[in-house]
């Protein structure tokens, strides 16, 4: 296949995506990343949007076999933040000059419909921010209630578009249900995010190509691609971590294929590679999602081990990120960073 021809096509086939994903040489990757960066500049500009994450609970009712929060992990010290703590942390994040709050947790129904609605409403009353929910699969009525309460976005990663692998990784959930939830979220007005995990056991390059194409089919507003990191006390604890290089190639191809979509340089990428965030931003990403959960909770959210910046003061995150971002000629956005597909949408 002709690399230069493929990189300048408007639409890519699955075979062409697999070719770009395949290990090549340094020149091939350099051309891929350069093209992704050009597409990023055209559709996203030079702004990097920060999304401040609050991990409100590490309880989870699921048993996904790769995840450190899985219900059967009895070695994990569990916690739940109080609603007032969540609301106050959101206020602090906004004062740092961050315009999106991400409320994230395991699937924990202790935080029921009314409690989450209360937290959303109270945050919106105090500060002008976008709110992203990342609470796993919940009831359709819950999604609707939280949207009415003021939630703007929902992040629900599909992890793999291979339904057989999905049933292995998520032994209590169905791939078809995950897709239906994403479609319902979009139908009731959420900006939606999804994405996959790179390097899961049994995954092939063809699977990753299908993941990228699924993201296109779903017309996502944000697409996240992060490397698998094995976690203690899980069935996959001794498996090999995902490849940083393959993750970067996936992100770059996703930028070329998806174009007008937000793509984060993930914390998992930065955990495996000290320069992971910068490499991600240079390969098509335009989002960084710092963990701003207060201590002692952030140390206990062990979705995977040794997370980047876990021992640092979260209040220092923005200054550190700003230096990194400005070092490559980019700047931190001063807007909410709503969907690139909704330029004419009235902000809520």
Wavefront OBJ file of the C-alpha trace (Angstrom):
o trace
v 0.000 0.000 0.000
v 1.097 3.558 -0.693
v 1.454 5.356 2.663
v 1.318 8.919 1.324
v -1.781 8.154 -0.742
v -3.596 6.607 2.233
v -2.744 9.477 4.585
v -4.313 12.002 2.243
v -7.558 10.141 1.626
v -10.805 11.495 3.068
v -12.139 8.023 3.918
v -10.146 4.971 5.005
v -11.111 1.330 4.623
v -10.648 -1.233 7.377
v -7.708 -2.733 5.456
v -6.019 0.656 5.202
v -6.525 1.276 8.928
v -4.957 -2.098 9.745
v -2.003 -1.197 7.504
v -1.496 2.067 9.403
v -1.809 0.267 12.756
v 0.807 -2.315 11.793
v 4.362 -1.873 13.091
v 6.529 -0.270 10.464
v 9.483 2.011 10.809
v 10.137 5.378 12.398
v 9.503 7.215 9.141
v 6.072 5.641 8.751
v 5.036 6.684 12.276
v 6.430 10.186 11.808
v 4.353 10.669 8.667
v 1.248 9.276 10.389
v 1.626 11.548 13.423
v 2.382 14.577 11.245
v -0.773 14.013 9.204
v -2.862 13.514 12.360
v -1.490 16.753 13.786
v -2.411 18.591 10.589
v -5.986 17.250 10.783
v -6.140 18.181 14.487
v -5.046 21.743 13.711
v -7.616 22.065 10.905
v -10.591 20.844 12.927
v -9.656 21.653 16.537
v -7.176 24.519 16.415
v -4.342 24.835 18.935
v -6.483 24.844 22.069
v -6.088 22.003 24.560
v -9.179 21.500 26.719
v -8.772 20.377 30.318
v -11.392 18.121 31.933
v -11.104 17.947 35.721
v -11.956 14.474 37.024
v -13.586 13.829 40.405
v -13.620 10.117 41.274
v -16.547 10.077 43.662
v -16.587 6.339 44.483
v -14.427 3.273 43.914
v -17.236 0.825 44.698
v -18.322 -1.189 41.661
v -21.005 -3.823 41.144
v -19.331 -5.220 38.014
v -16.517 -7.741 37.635
v -14.747 -6.674 34.435
v -11.713 -8.914 34.471
v -9.131 -6.201 33.687
v -10.254 -3.579 36.222
v -8.856 -2.965 39.701
v -12.237 -1.684 40.920
v -13.982 -5.008 40.160
v -16.356 -6.140 42.905
v -14.343 -9.271 43.706
v -11.194 -7.269 44.520
v -11.327 -7.567 48.319
v -7.880 -6.000 48.766
v -9.039 -2.519 47.745
v -9.943 0.024 50.440
v -13.328 1.319 49.311
v -14.628 4.865 49.668
v -17.497 7.128 48.740
v -17.216 10.913 48.721
v -20.004 12.856 50.389
v -22.147 14.979 48.061
v -20.928 18.159 49.763
v -17.292 17.096 49.168
v -17.994 16.519 45.483
v -19.694 19.889 45.100
v -16.882 21.721 46.907
v -14.218 19.954 44.821
v -16.046 21.017 41.657
v -16.001 24.603 42.903
v -12.247 24.354 43.502
v -11.657 22.943 40.008
v -13.553 25.810 38.415
v -11.439 28.320 40.361
v -8.373 26.722 38.754
v -9.708 27.849 35.379
v -11.043 24.461 34.246
v -14.440 24.517 32.556
v -15.468 20.839 32.531
v -16.075 18.628 35.577
v -16.053 14.858 35.061
v -17.949 12.899 37.733
v -16.539 9.389 37.559
v -17.021 6.214 39.577
v -17.464 2.482 39.382
v -21.032 1.283 38.880
v -22.224 2.183 42.360
v -25.988 2.429 42.869
v -25.489 3.894 46.327
v -25.269 7.090 44.291
v -28.842 6.805 43.133
v -30.815 8.927 40.679
v -31.694 11.638 43.181
v -28.256 11.916 44.761
v -26.480 12.362 41.420
v -29.190 14.781 40.265
v -28.690 16.793 43.453
v -24.911 16.945 42.932
v -25.306 18.023 39.291
v -27.858 20.699 40.158
v -25.823 22.092 43.037
v -22.631 22.285 40.980
v -24.474 24.091 38.205
v -25.945 26.558 40.720
v -22.498 27.386 42.085
v -20.291 27.485 38.991
v -20.559 27.798 35.207
v -19.127 24.493 33.966
v -19.959 21.610 31.682
v -20.597 18.350 33.520
v -19.559 15.005 32.101
v -20.817 11.834 33.775
v -18.784 8.618 33.686
v -20.773 6.302 35.934
v -21.022 3.175 33.801
v -24.248 1.639 32.539
v -27.237 3.000 34.431
v -30.999 3.049 33.897
v -32.443 4.936 30.944
v -34.658 6.950 33.287
v -31.556 7.891 35.278
v -29.817 9.209 32.183
v -32.887 11.277 31.379
v -33.189 12.654 34.924
v -29.532 13.648 35.055
v -29.777 15.358 31.688
v -32.722 17.393 32.984
v -30.702 18.224 36.114
v -27.991 19.783 33.961
v -25.528 17.085 32.879
v -24.047 17.864 29.460
v -22.004 14.830 28.463
v -21.693 11.106 29.146
v -18.538 9.027 28.746
v -19.185 5.296 28.313
v -16.288 3.445 26.705
v -17.172 0.386 24.658
v -13.640 -1.065 25.244
v -13.899 -3.431 22.256
v -16.180 -3.694 19.229
v -15.641 -7.466 19.159
v -18.751 -8.823 20.868
v -17.079 -12.159 21.690
v -14.173 -10.422 23.422
v -16.606 -8.051 25.128
v -18.392 -11.010 26.724
v -15.032 -12.294 28.008
v -13.940 -8.971 29.500
v -17.380 -8.061 30.911
v -18.940 -11.286 32.148
v -22.063 -9.557 33.480
v -22.743 -7.219 30.544
v -23.615 -7.381 26.848
v -21.991 -5.469 23.987
v -25.383 -4.847 22.383
v -26.618 -3.188 25.580
v -23.583 -0.894 25.671
v -24.333 0.306 22.147
v -28.009 0.838 22.956
v -27.093 2.927 25.992
v -24.789 5.122 23.910
v -27.490 5.640 21.291
v -30.074 6.466 23.955
v -27.737 8.980 25.617
v -27.311 10.730 22.290
v -31.066 10.706 21.669
v -31.810 12.604 24.899
v -29.275 15.318 24.184
v -25.994 14.234 25.751
v -22.709 14.858 24.005
v -21.337 11.317 24.072
v -17.884 9.845 24.452
v -16.694 6.285 24.030
v -13.544 4.466 22.967
v -11.449 1.379 23.476
v -8.520 -0.053 25.392
v -5.358 -0.937 23.477
v -3.544 -4.182 24.221
v -6.200 -6.243 25.958
v -5.497 -9.988 25.773
v -6.736 -11.639 22.537
v -7.223 -8.268 20.802
v -6.062 -8.015 17.152
v -5.269 -5.076 14.886
v -8.485 -5.875 13.035
v -10.371 -5.438 16.321
v -8.804 -2.014 16.858
v -9.706 -1.010 13.302
v -13.307 -2.024 14.042
v -13.195 0.109 17.211
v -12.212 3.191 15.218
v -14.910 2.525 12.632
v -17.497 2.002 15.380
v -16.582 5.394 16.850
v -17.273 6.892 13.442
v -20.591 5.045 13.130
v -21.696 6.295 16.560
v -20.843 9.908 15.584
v -19.113 10.449 18.910
v -18.279 13.844 20.333
v -15.250 12.427 22.168
v -13.254 9.264 21.439
v -10.746 7.957 23.985
v -8.033 5.397 23.286
v -5.802 4.326 26.164
v -3.397 1.445 26.765
v -4.347 -1.535 28.898
v -2.440 -1.601 32.202
v -2.650 -4.843 34.219
v -3.997 -4.386 37.732
v -3.236 -6.498 40.834
v -5.947 -8.804 42.174
v -7.537 -9.249 38.747
v -7.462 -12.237 36.359
v -5.250 -10.176 34.037
v -2.744 -9.079 36.664
v 0.157 -10.907 34.980
v -0.676 -9.941 31.398
v 1.488 -7.604 29.338
v 0.601 -3.912 29.259
v -0.601 -2.346 26.036
v 1.923 -0.804 23.663
v 2.495 2.948 23.840
v 3.412 3.019 20.142
v 0.270 1.149 19.097
v -1.833 3.444 21.272
v -0.311 6.512 19.604
v -0.917 5.036 16.150
v -4.535 4.314 17.104
v -5.047 7.894 18.298
v -3.488 9.320 15.149
v -5.597 7.148 12.832
v -8.705 8.007 14.843
v -7.978 11.704 14.338
v -7.623 11.215 10.580
v -10.790 9.096 10.354
v -13.011 10.924 12.857
v -11.727 14.463 12.248
v -14.137 16.713 14.178
v -14.010 14.911 17.518
v -12.307 15.470 20.870
v -9.499 12.977 21.596
v -7.750 12.889 24.994
v -4.123 12.137 25.725
v -4.973 9.755 28.544
v -3.495 9.380 32.008
v -2.851 5.701 31.237
v -0.637 6.752 28.331
v 1.274 9.116 30.619
v 1.575 6.341 33.214
v 3.378 4.037 30.778
v 5.501 6.786 29.207
v 6.808 9.863 31.038
v 6.245 11.902 27.879
v 2.995 10.144 27.005
v 0.765 13.215 27.205
v 3.017 15.266 24.939
v 3.346 12.387 22.485
v -0.437 12.030 22.488
v -0.984 15.735 21.872
v 1.491 15.546 18.982
v -0.382 12.553 17.526
v -3.781 14.207 17.216
v -5.098 14.634 20.772
v -6.626 17.910 21.988
v -7.858 16.976 25.483
v -6.117 16.310 28.812
v -8.085 14.955 31.777
v -6.205 15.572 35.057
v -7.316 13.697 38.153
v -8.339 16.375 40.656
v -9.899 14.051 43.221
v -8.815 15.168 46.701
v -6.737 12.980 49.017
v -7.093 10.409 50.468
v -9.598 9.293 47.845
v -7.449 9.696 44.722
v -4.857 7.224 46.035
v -7.608 4.627 46.533
v -9.089 4.834 43.041
v -6.900 1.962 41.876
v -8.421 1.235 38.486
v -4.832 0.327 37.553
v -1.588 0.743 39.560
v 0.955 3.592 39.709
v -1.167 6.185 37.963
v 0.640 9.279 36.747
v 0.712 12.160 39.286
v -1.164 10.121 41.904
v 1.084 11.360 44.735
v 1.131 15.004 43.670
v -1.032 17.849 44.952
v -3.961 18.064 42.512
v -4.033 21.842 42.902
v -0.650 21.967 41.150
v -1.851 19.983 38.133
v -2.906 22.879 35.959
v 0.384 24.749 36.291
v 2.366 21.636 35.416
v 0.136 20.838 32.445
v 0.286 24.413 31.205
v 4.077 24.265 31.010
v 3.939 20.996 29.074
v 1.262 22.228 26.689
v 2.952 25.562 26.001
v 6.264 23.781 25.388
v 4.824 22.368 22.137
v 3.253 25.628 20.982
v -0.270 24.884 22.189
v -2.403 26.697 24.772
v -4.988 25.761 27.377
v -8.493 26.637 26.243
v -10.589 29.144 28.140
v -13.876 27.639 26.926
v -15.996 24.636 27.915
v -14.858 22.759 24.833
v -18.279 21.560 23.761
v -18.731 19.171 20.856
v -16.931 20.186 17.691
v -20.020 18.923 15.847
v -22.329 21.326 17.651
v -20.845 24.714 16.862
v -24.281 26.282 16.567
v -25.676 24.604 19.668
v -26.776 26.981 22.418
v -24.657 26.247 25.463
v -26.691 25.011 28.409
l 1 2 3 4 5 6 7 8 9 10 11 12 13 14 15 16 17 18 19 20 21 22 23 24 25 26 27 28 29 30 31 32 33 34 35 36 37 38 39 40 41 42 43 44 45 46 47 48 49 50 51 52 53 54 55 56 57 58 59 60 61 62 63 64 65 66 67 68 69 70 71 72 73 74 75 76 77 78 79 80 81 82 83 84 85 86 87 88 89 90 91 92 93 94 95 96 97 98 99 100 101 102 103 104 105 106 107 108 109 110 111 112 113 114 115 116 117 118 119 120 121 122 123 124 125 126 127 128 129 130 131 132 133 134 135 136 137 138 139 140 141 142 143 144 145 146 147 148 149 150 151 152 153 154 155 156 157 158 159 160 161 162 163 164 165 166 167 168 169 170 171 172 173 174 175 176 177 178 179 180 181 182 183 184 185 186 187 188 189 190 191 192 193 194 195 196 197 198 199 200 201 202 203 204 205 206 207 208 209 210 211 212 213 214 215 216 217 218 219 220 221 222 223 224 225 226 227 228 229 230 231 232 233 234 235 236 237 238 239 240 241 242 243 244 245 246 247 248 249 250 251 252 253 254 255 256 257 258 259 260 261 262 263 264 265 266 267 268 269 270 271 272 273 274 275 276 277 278 279 280 281 282 283 284 285 286 287 288 289 290 291 292 293 294 295 296 297 298 299 300 301 302 303 304 305 306 307 308 309 310 311 312 313 314 315 316 317 318 319 320 321 322 323 324 325 326 327 328 329 330 331 332 333 334 335 336 337 338 339 340 341 342 343 344 345 346 347 348
